[in-house]
């Protein structure tokens, strides 16, 4: 079942101690942990201030940590404003931290996005199997190299980033223009299906409770394509 809301409505509870912050076509998420507020992704450039204002209005403390599922401009664009206001620590996978530092050879689209995001210093500790701020890091490449999803193991809440999207309560992979490797993206989707999460919180689209049927249907569709 999808949880529906529009951008600009403020944080909405999507799980215990977890909130979705709907932005312009993309989601950020905040959750409370023993280490304080953790933000997962930060929207586009200009969204950082919106996120902080939304958290403040809801009585949620500013983030101490920002965990990036990947470096695309619609997930990392708001980071700089948040860091300047809060001194939050930014975490990314080693591959994506390199890109955010201005290294590597991203695609033309992602080179343009990096110009908008600007160079960012990240702690490169979101490696597969690591536990950071109480979340298990899951390597889910395909949309980008070094993409990660994050799982709160205690209750199966999955922060999927762009490893998948939700449209009309269907789970999908992002389109060819935005997916670097469909074979890897399909393998990552299979990994998420096998986790049997209780809630899926996507980077794009509405959160899904009881998501297993939609996940399995998405994998069947992808497995039927050559």
C-alpha positions in Angstrom: 0.0 0.0 0.0 1.4 3.4 -1.0 1.4 6.4 1.4 0.5 9.4 -0.6 1.5 13.0 -0.1 2.5 16.1 -2.1 5.7 18.2 -2.0 5.6 21.0 0.6 3.3 19.2 3.0 6.0 18.9 5.7 7.5 15.7 7.2 5.1 12.7 7.3 5.6 9.7 9.5 6.3 6.6 7.4 7.6 4.3 10.1 8.5 4.4 13.8 10.8 7.5 14.3 11.1 8.0 10.6 9.7 10.7 8.3 9.5 11.4 4.7 10.2 14.9 3.5 8.6 15.3 0.1 10.5 17.7 -2.2 10.4 18.6 -5.9 10.0 15.2 -7.4 12.3 13.5 -4.9 12.2 12.4 -1.3 14.5 12.9 1.6 14.0 11.0 4.9 14.8 11.8 8.5 15.0 9.3 11.3 15.8 9.5 15.0 18.7 7.3 16.2 20.9 7.0 19.2 23.3 9.3 17.4 20.6 12.0 16.9 18.7 12.9 13.7 20.0 11.2 10.5 19.0 12.5 7.1 19.0 10.2 4.1 19.5 12.2 0.9 19.0 15.9 0.6 17.2 16.7 -2.6 18.2 19.3 -5.2 20.1 22.5 -4.9 17.9 24.8 -2.9 16.2 22.0 -1.0 18.6 22.1 2.0 16.9 25.1 3.5 13.5 23.6 2.9 14.5 20.4 4.7 15.8 22.3 7.7 12.7 24.5 7.9 10.4 21.4 7.6 12.3 19.6 10.4 12.2 22.7 12.6 8.5 23.2 12.0 7.8 19.6 13.0 9.9 19.8 16.2 12.6 17.5 14.8 16.2 18.3 15.6 18.6 19.2 12.8 20.5 16.3 11.3 23.9 15.3 12.7 24.6 12.9 9.9 23.6 12.9 6.2 23.8 9.5 4.5 23.7 9.7 0.7 22.5 6.8 -1.3 24.4 8.3 -4.3 25.8 11.5 -5.7 23.2 12.6 -8.2 22.2 16.2 -8.1 18.6 15.5 -6.9 19.9 13.6 -3.9 23.1 15.5 -3.0 22.2 19.0 -4.2 20.9 20.2 -0.9 23.8 18.9 1.2 26.0 22.0 1.2 23.3 24.3 2.7 22.6 21.8 5.5 26.3 21.3 6.3 26.9 25.1 6.4 23.9 25.5 8.8 24.5 22.4 11.0 28.1 21.0 10.5 26.5 17.6 9.9 28.8 14.8 8.8 28.2 13.6 5.3 28.6 9.9 4.5 28.7 8.2 1.0 30.0 5.0 -0.6 33.7 5.1 -1.5 32.9 5.4 -5.2 30.3 8.1 -4.8 32.5 10.0 -2.3 35.2 10.2 -5.0 32.7 11.7 -7.5 31.5 14.2 -5.0 35.1 15.2 -4.3 35.5 16.0 -8.0 37.3 12.9 -9.1 36.4 10.1 -11.5 34.7 10.2 -14.9 30.9 10.4 -14.5 28.6 10.5 -17.5 27.9 13.8 -19.2 24.6 14.1 -17.4 26.2 13.5 -14.1 29.1 15.9 -14.8 26.5 18.6 -15.3 24.9 17.6 -12.1 28.2 17.7 -10.2 28.5 21.4 -11.3 25.2 22.1 -9.6 26.0 20.1 -6.5 29.5 21.4 -6.1 32.4 19.5 -4.6 31.6 17.9 -1.2 33.8 16.2 1.4 32.3 12.9 2.5 33.3 10.2 4.9 33.6 7.2 2.5 32.2 4.6 4.9 29.0 3.4 3.3 30.6 0.2 2.1 28.5 -3.0 1.7 27.9 -4.7 5.1 28.9 -1.7 7.1 26.7 -0.3 9.9 26.5 3.5 10.0 24.2 5.5 12.3 22.4 2.3 13.1 21.7 1.3 9.5 23.0 -1.6 7.5 24.6 -0.5 4.2 23.6 -2.6 1.1 25.5 -2.2 -2.1 22.9 -1.8 -4.9 24.8 -0.7 -8.0 23.1 -0.3 -11.4 21.5 3.1 -11.3 25.0 4.3 -10.6 28.2 2.6 -9.6 28.5 2.8 -5.8 24.8 3.3 -5.2 23.7 2.0 -1.7 20.4 1.3 0.0 20.1 1.4 3.8 18.2 -1.0 6.0 17.0 -0.5 9.6 17.3 -4.1 10.6 15.2 -3.9 13.8 12.0 -3.5 11.8 12.9 -4.0 8.1 12.5 -0.4 7.0 14.4 0.0 3.7 15.6 3.3 2.4 16.0 2.4 -1.3 17.3 5.5 -2.9 17.2 5.1 -6.7 17.7 1.3 -6.6 14.0 1.4 -7.5 11.1 3.9 -7.9 7.4 3.6 -7.1 4.8 4.6 -9.6 1.1 4.0 -9.1 2.0 1.5 -6.4 4.2 -0.4 -8.8 8.0 -0.9 -8.2 10.1 0.0 -11.2 13.7 0.5 -12.2 14.5 4.0 -13.4 14.7 4.4 -17.2 17.6 3.8 -19.5 18.7 7.4 -19.6 19.2 7.2 -15.8 20.4 3.7 -15.3 24.1 2.9 -16.0 23.8 -0.9 -15.9 20.4 -2.7 -16.1 22.0 -6.1 -15.4 23.5 -4.8 -12.1 20.3 -2.9 -11.3 18.2 -6.1 -11.7 20.6 -8.0 -9.5 20.3 -5.2 -6.9 16.5 -5.4 -7.1 16.7 -9.1 -6.5 18.8 -8.5 -3.4 16.2 -6.2 -2.1 13.4 -8.6 -2.8 15.2 -11.3 -0.9 15.4 -9.0 2.2 11.6 -9.0 2.5 11.5 -5.5 3.9 8.5 -4.3 5.9 8.4 -0.8 4.3 10.1 0.5 1.2 11.0 4.2 1.2 12.0 5.1 -2.4 13.9 8.1 -3.6 11.1 8.8 -6.1 7.5 8.0 -5.6 5.4 7.1 -2.6 6.5 4.8 0.3 5.1 1.3 0.2 4.0 -0.7 3.2 3.6 -4.4 2.8 5.8 -4.1 -0.4 6.7 -7.7 -1.1 4.2 -8.4 -3.8 5.2 -5.3 -5.7 8.9 -6.1 -5.3 8.4 -9.6 -6.6 6.3 -8.4 -9.5 9.0 -5.9 -10.5 11.6 -8.6 -10.5 9.5 -10.9 -12.7 9.1 -8.1 -15.2 12.8 -7.4 -15.3 13.7 -11.1 -15.4 11.5 -11.5 -18.5 13.5 -8.8 -20.4 16.7 -9.6 -22.3 
